Amino acid sequence: MELIIRPLRLLYKTFVLIVLCLSAGSCTEQYVFQNNSTFESILIVQANITNELKKQEIKITRSYRLEEDGPTFEKGAHVYVTDSDKNTFEFELEDFSGLYVSKNDFQAIPGKSYRLNIITKDGKSYSSAAQTLTTVNQVQVEPKVQTIDGIKGVQIEVSSYDPEAKSKFYRYEYEETYKVISPSWSPDKLKIDPASPNPEQPNYLIVPREGETRTCFTTKKSDDLILLSTVGSSEDRINLPIRFIDMKSPILNERYSIIVRQYIQNSESYTYYNTLKSLSTSSSLFSQVQPGFNYGNLKSDDNPDEKVVGYFEVSSVSSKRIFFNFRDLFVNDPYPPFYVDCKSIELSNCWPYKGCGGFTIYSLVKSPMPESVYLGEQDNFQTVIFVPAPCGDCTRISSNIKPLFWID
């Protein structure tokens, strides 16, 4: 059974909605939410320790009201993980990120159990149930040309197989990166000539561009958290379409890459996220049977009645990255269009007459973030040609920093 839920930030507002609904009594009748209901500041924990040797991360925040923009990061907490061999792994808060990151690289080891411990700055203590590493199962990723609902594109498919049938519960994340090349790029730009006799109607100099503006790279993480279980199936085998991209999408115009991470969960963590999906739907929030509080495996050591949101998970992870170019898959199809229409604009470099574009040229050259950028000139600057900014400067829609993993 496949389940897709929205990102974990949904956890915050899902919980707030449940509390409001329960505080209103029966939600079988129409209820207008009021801001005068009692608000509980609930600790929210997102923690996943894996078998990767790296700095592990734990996010700790507080619940927030519906009218607020987002959660407040829990600062000043003492966060550490202990294992069954009495080793301790300390975490420290990273500035501005809201993440607690382990001071040293470590990884979950098979056969050991792990427990998360949190002591907040006001002295309250929280801990998780002991968790053990799940079985390791390798993931494969393959792009396939398919037509879905009349739309031709590429389907990214994930596959894995556990012959011992011990995996059963899966969670997937992906991150895609694609190259962006500005199609109407010029190595030059215009600069106002400081020696112009009339600064308000200046002359221009052609100078080289600064920095990389032709080739960029965009990276985006998946918006959905994907869950899948093979319980009830004849074998522990996965064949999952995880991402479909229309062949007309500009992200396929150049080179594309995707990395898929497969986490093996235990039945309890899978059930937790399964329940979170159920609680996130409006139909369940306002049904006659109230869903209640979604308890994870974290508790208060001081007050057993205190609510804590989140789950401490110890899971194995395997990942696979693939690259492909448009022509690797679509041999005879036309290339996708660029992100914007790159029709050029020709402006007459004059001032006092009807149809002159002197003021527009001046504004575009002077602006630090112009809507259009210089492409070229004609007839000794009588005409200046511009294109929409992304067409001549990829940094307007992407980043000019090449990822370390990128392979051309």
VMD Tcl script that draws the C-alpha trace (Angstrom):
set ca {
  {0.00 0.00 0.00}
  {1.44 3.36 -1.03}
  {0.92 6.50 1.01}
  {2.02 10.03 0.20}
  {1.93 12.73 2.84}
  {3.00 16.32 2.77}
  {6.28 17.48 4.35}
  {6.79 17.18 8.08}
  {5.90 20.83 8.64}
  {2.34 19.52 8.24}
  {2.84 17.85 11.61}
  {2.74 21.23 13.36}
  {-0.52 22.53 11.95}
  {-2.13 19.10 12.04}
  {-1.57 19.00 15.77}
  {-2.88 22.55 16.30}
  {-6.04 21.78 14.34}
  {-6.65 18.63 16.39}
  {-6.24 20.47 19.69}
  {-8.61 23.23 18.57}
  {-11.16 20.71 17.41}
  {-11.00 18.68 20.59}
  {-11.18 21.80 22.76}
  {-14.40 22.77 21.02}
  {-16.09 19.59 22.21}
  {-17.98 17.74 19.52}
  {-16.98 18.72 16.00}
  {-20.06 17.21 14.43}
  {-21.58 20.69 14.28}
  {-20.17 23.68 12.43}
  {-17.62 25.52 14.55}
  {-15.92 28.85 13.89}
  {-12.38 28.78 15.28}
  {-11.61 31.42 17.85}
  {-8.17 32.59 18.93}
  {-9.15 32.63 22.61}
  {-8.77 28.86 23.06}
  {-6.11 27.62 25.45}
  {-2.82 27.17 23.61}
  {-0.34 24.47 24.60}
  {3.33 24.87 23.75}
  {4.13 21.35 22.65}
  {7.62 20.03 22.01}
  {7.95 18.76 18.44}
  {10.85 16.50 17.50}
  {12.01 15.30 14.09}
  {14.85 12.82 14.50}
  {16.22 10.11 12.25}
  {19.54 8.38 12.92}
  {20.80 6.29 9.99}
  {23.55 3.85 9.09}
  {25.37 6.60 7.18}
  {28.66 7.72 8.75}
  {27.98 11.43 9.00}
  {26.90 14.21 11.32}
  {23.36 13.21 12.28}
  {20.64 15.87 12.63}
  {17.70 16.42 14.98}
  {15.18 19.24 14.71}
  {13.41 20.42 17.86}
  {10.69 23.06 17.70}
  {7.47 24.13 19.40}
  {3.87 24.01 18.19}
  {2.40 27.31 17.03}
  {-0.96 28.95 16.53}
  {-2.71 28.85 13.18}
  {-2.27 32.59 12.68}
  {1.49 32.38 13.20}
  {3.94 31.97 10.33}
  {5.79 28.94 11.65}
  {7.28 27.09 14.60}
  {9.78 28.46 17.10}
  {13.07 26.62 17.34}
  {13.88 25.17 20.74}
  {17.17 26.78 21.74}
  {19.53 25.98 24.58}
  {18.58 22.31 24.91}
  {21.00 19.55 25.86}
  {20.50 16.90 23.17}
  {22.28 13.56 23.09}
  {21.83 9.98 21.89}
  {22.94 6.98 23.90}
  {23.44 3.44 22.67}
  {23.19 0.05 24.40}
  {26.98 0.00 24.89}
  {26.68 3.19 26.97}
  {28.28 5.40 24.32}
  {27.01 8.99 24.21}
  {26.72 11.13 21.08}
  {26.36 14.82 21.83}
  {24.48 17.29 19.62}
  {24.83 21.07 19.36}
  {22.57 23.72 17.89}
  {23.61 25.14 14.54}
  {23.17 28.89 14.25}
  {20.14 30.01 12.21}
  {19.25 26.48 11.01}
  {17.27 25.33 14.03}
  {18.95 21.94 13.75}
  {20.83 20.11 16.44}
  {23.81 18.45 14.74}
  {26.04 15.77 16.23}
  {29.46 17.08 17.24}
  {31.13 14.08 15.59}
  {30.31 11.76 12.73}
  {28.68 8.51 13.77}
  {26.36 5.85 12.38}
  {23.80 3.41 13.69}
  {25.24 -0.09 14.00}
  {23.24 -3.34 13.62}
  {22.56 -5.09 16.90}
  {22.74 -1.94 19.03}
  {19.83 0.04 20.40}
  {19.66 3.84 20.54}
  {17.76 6.30 22.69}
  {17.24 10.05 22.22}
  {17.49 12.31 25.26}
  {16.50 15.99 25.46}
  {16.83 18.36 28.40}
  {15.37 21.78 27.61}
  {16.88 25.00 28.92}
  {14.18 25.17 31.60}
  {15.26 21.76 32.93}
  {12.49 19.56 31.51}
  {13.62 16.09 30.47}
  {12.37 14.02 27.54}
  {13.44 10.66 26.13}
  {12.49 8.18 23.46}
  {11.90 4.47 23.44}
  {14.98 2.44 22.47}
  {15.26 1.88 18.72}
  {17.37 -0.56 16.69}
  {18.66 -0.26 13.13}
  {16.43 -1.75 10.46}
  {17.66 -4.11 7.76}
  {19.63 -2.70 4.82}
  {18.09 -2.93 1.35}
  {19.62 -1.36 -1.76}
  {17.58 0.90 -4.04}
  {17.72 1.24 -7.81}
  {16.48 4.20 -9.87}
  {15.62 4.19 -13.57}
  {14.12 6.80 -15.96}
  {11.52 5.53 -18.42}
  {9.71 7.34 -21.22}
  {5.97 6.99 -20.66}
  {2.71 8.64 -21.67}
  {0.34 9.26 -18.76}
  {-3.11 10.80 -19.29}
  {-2.03 11.81 -22.78}
  {1.15 13.56 -21.55}
  {4.48 12.21 -22.74}
  {7.32 12.49 -20.28}
  {9.84 10.66 -18.14}
  {8.78 8.50 -15.24}
  {11.41 8.06 -12.53}
  {10.92 4.56 -11.11}
  {12.34 3.12 -7.91}
  {12.91 -0.58 -7.39}
  {14.29 -2.78 -4.63}
  {14.00 -6.36 -3.50}
  {14.54 -8.02 -0.15}
  {14.74 -11.82 -0.65}
  {14.57 -12.31 3.13}
  {11.37 -10.23 3.31}
  {12.53 -8.27 6.35}
  {12.18 -4.71 5.01}
  {8.41 -4.37 4.43}
  {8.10 -0.69 5.46}
  {9.62 1.99 3.25}
  {9.95 5.76 3.21}
  {11.29 7.69 0.23}
  {12.72 11.14 -0.36}
  {14.26 12.58 -3.49}
  {16.24 15.63 -4.50}
  {16.49 16.77 -8.09}
  {19.12 19.01 -9.68}
  {19.03 20.38 -13.19}
  {21.28 22.54 -15.31}
  {20.01 25.91 -16.54}
  {21.72 27.58 -19.52}
  {20.57 31.05 -20.55}
  {19.84 30.81 -24.30}
  {20.40 34.51 -25.10}
  {23.57 35.09 -23.13}
  {26.19 37.72 -23.88}
  {29.67 37.83 -22.30}
  {29.32 41.60 -22.12}
  {27.18 44.13 -20.33}
  {26.63 47.87 -20.57}
  {28.08 50.41 -18.18}
  {27.42 54.11 -18.04}
  {30.43 56.01 -19.34}
  {31.54 58.30 -16.47}
  {33.02 60.73 -19.03}
  {29.62 61.36 -20.65}
  {29.13 65.12 -21.21}
  {25.48 64.84 -20.14}
  {25.04 62.42 -17.18}
  {21.28 62.44 -17.66}
  {21.63 61.28 -21.29}
  {24.83 59.23 -21.01}
  {27.02 57.30 -23.35}
  {27.71 53.64 -22.61}
  {30.69 51.35 -22.41}
  {30.69 47.63 -23.22}
  {32.47 45.74 -20.42}
  {32.84 42.03 -19.58}
  {30.29 40.45 -17.27}
  {31.39 39.59 -13.75}
  {30.95 36.03 -12.49}
  {29.18 33.09 -14.08}
  {25.83 34.11 -15.56}
  {25.36 31.63 -18.41}
  {25.33 28.21 -16.70}
  {23.51 27.58 -13.43}
  {22.13 24.72 -11.36}
  {18.85 24.42 -9.48}
  {18.29 21.91 -6.67}
  {14.89 21.13 -5.18}
  {13.81 18.62 -2.57}
  {10.65 16.54 -2.87}
  {7.51 18.21 -1.52}
  {5.97 14.92 -0.44}
  {6.99 12.22 1.97}
  {6.30 8.88 0.34}
  {5.47 5.78 2.36}
  {5.00 2.25 1.07}
  {4.40 -1.13 2.69}
  {4.72 -4.61 1.20}
  {2.78 -6.26 4.03}
  {0.24 -8.59 2.45}
  {2.20 -8.83 -0.82}
  {3.54 -12.14 -2.13}
  {7.13 -10.85 -1.93}
  {9.08 -7.92 -0.52}
  {9.61 -6.23 -3.88}
  {9.22 -2.53 -4.76}
  {8.46 -1.04 -8.18}
  {7.40 2.50 -7.45}
  {6.89 5.44 -9.85}
  {8.19 8.29 -7.71}
  {8.39 11.31 -10.06}
  {6.80 12.07 -13.44}
  {8.09 14.98 -15.53}
  {6.33 16.29 -18.63}
  {8.77 16.28 -21.55}
  {7.80 19.91 -22.16}
  {9.05 20.93 -18.74}
  {12.06 23.30 -18.99}
  {13.86 21.40 -16.21}
  {14.60 18.72 -18.83}
  {16.02 21.22 -21.33}
  {19.62 20.49 -20.38}
  {21.06 17.88 -18.03}
  {18.98 16.48 -15.18}
  {19.90 14.51 -12.07}
  {17.90 12.97 -9.25}
  {18.96 11.20 -6.07}
  {16.45 8.97 -4.31}
  {16.89 7.92 -0.69}
  {15.16 4.79 0.57}
  {14.67 4.47 4.33}
  {13.66 1.15 5.84}
  {11.27 1.77 8.73}
  {10.01 -0.48 11.48}
  {6.28 -1.11 11.82}
  {5.89 1.45 14.64}
  {7.45 4.35 12.73}
  {5.50 3.45 9.61}
  {2.28 3.40 11.62}
  {3.12 6.78 13.13}
  {3.49 8.44 9.72}
  {0.50 6.56 8.39}
  {-1.55 7.99 11.24}
  {-0.12 11.45 10.60}
  {-1.46 11.26 7.06}
  {-4.90 10.32 8.33}
  {-4.91 13.20 10.82}
  {-3.82 15.67 8.15}
  {-7.01 15.32 6.12}
  {-9.89 17.69 6.79}
  {-12.38 14.82 6.58}
  {-10.76 13.09 9.55}
  {-10.37 16.27 11.57}
  {-14.06 17.02 11.39}
  {-15.52 13.53 11.34}
  {-17.82 12.17 14.03}
  {-15.07 9.86 15.26}
  {-12.35 12.14 16.57}
  {-8.82 10.93 15.78}
  {-7.23 12.09 19.05}
  {-3.55 12.78 19.64}
  {-0.93 11.07 17.50}
  {1.53 9.80 20.10}
  {4.99 8.83 18.90}
  {7.76 7.15 20.85}
  {8.83 10.23 22.84}
  {7.70 11.07 26.37}
  {8.29 13.52 29.18}
  {10.38 12.02 31.97}
  {8.87 14.49 34.46}
  {5.18 14.42 33.57}
  {3.68 11.32 31.91}
  {0.59 13.34 30.93}
  {2.54 15.95 28.95}
  {2.08 15.72 25.18}
  {5.14 15.35 22.95}
  {4.91 15.30 19.15}
  {7.31 13.43 16.90}
  {9.18 10.22 16.46}
  {12.77 9.13 17.04}
  {13.61 6.83 14.17}
  {16.69 4.66 13.59}
  {16.58 3.47 10.01}
  {18.88 2.13 7.34}
  {19.14 4.22 4.19}
  {20.36 3.52 0.70}
  {20.52 6.02 -2.13}
  {21.02 6.13 -5.86}
  {21.76 9.11 -8.11}
  {21.22 9.12 -11.87}
  {21.96 11.66 -14.62}
  {20.49 12.01 -18.08}
  {20.27 14.52 -20.90}
  {17.10 15.29 -22.84}
  {18.38 13.52 -25.96}
  {19.25 10.39 -23.98}
  {15.52 9.71 -23.68}
  {13.75 11.81 -26.31}
  {15.63 11.19 -29.56}
  {13.29 12.88 -32.05}
  {11.13 15.14 -29.89}
  {11.61 18.93 -29.84}
  {13.43 20.40 -26.88}
  {11.28 21.93 -24.13}
  {10.85 25.71 -24.13}
  {12.89 27.90 -21.80}
  {11.38 29.08 -18.52}
  {10.30 32.41 -20.02}
  {9.72 33.80 -23.50}
  {13.12 35.04 -24.70}
  {11.87 37.44 -27.34}
  {14.37 40.28 -27.69}
  {13.56 43.97 -27.29}
  {15.13 46.58 -29.60}
  {15.35 50.10 -28.16}
  {16.33 53.22 -30.06}
  {19.12 54.99 -28.21}
  {17.70 58.46 -28.44}
  {15.86 60.82 -26.09}
  {13.71 63.68 -27.33}
  {11.71 62.05 -30.10}
  {8.66 59.84 -30.22}
  {9.60 56.16 -30.05}
  {12.95 56.81 -28.37}
  {14.06 54.34 -25.72}
  {16.84 56.34 -24.11}
  {15.22 56.54 -20.69}
  {14.38 52.80 -20.73}
  {17.96 51.92 -21.67}
  {19.29 54.18 -18.93}
  {16.96 52.61 -16.34}
  {17.90 49.05 -17.33}
  {21.63 49.76 -17.22}
  {21.43 51.59 -13.91}
  {19.17 49.07 -12.14}
  {20.91 46.40 -10.00}
  {18.12 43.92 -10.86}
  {16.76 44.89 -14.28}
  {13.86 43.10 -15.89}
  {15.87 42.85 -19.11}
  {19.61 42.52 -19.74}
  {21.91 43.60 -22.54}
  {22.36 41.30 -25.54}
  {23.97 43.52 -28.19}
  {23.86 46.76 -30.15}
  {23.51 47.84 -33.77}
  {24.68 50.78 -35.90}
  {27.15 52.19 -33.39}
  {24.70 52.21 -30.47}
  {21.77 53.66 -32.40}
  {19.86 50.53 -31.36}
  {20.41 48.53 -28.19}
  {19.04 44.98 -27.86}
  {17.83 43.52 -24.57}
  {16.31 40.19 -23.55}
  {14.27 39.20 -20.48}
  {16.69 38.86 -17.58}
  {16.61 35.04 -17.15}
  {17.36 34.60 -20.86}
  {20.69 36.39 -20.49}
  {21.47 35.85 -16.81}
  {20.71 32.44 -15.32}
  {21.33 33.66 -11.78}
  {17.97 35.40 -11.92}
  {16.22 32.02 -11.64}
  {18.95 29.68 -10.44}
  {22.35 29.43 -8.72}
  {25.71 29.68 -10.47}
  {27.34 27.38 -7.91}
  {28.07 24.00 -9.47}
  {27.25 21.12 -7.07}
  {30.22 19.01 -6.02}
  {28.47 15.84 -7.20}
  {27.70 17.14 -10.68}
  {29.01 15.12 -13.63}
  {28.68 16.47 -17.19}
}
mol new
graphics top color blue
foreach p $ca { graphics top sphere $p radius 0.5 }
foreach p [lrange $ca 0 end-1] q [lrange $ca 1 end] { graphics top cylinder $p $q radius 0.2 }
display resetview
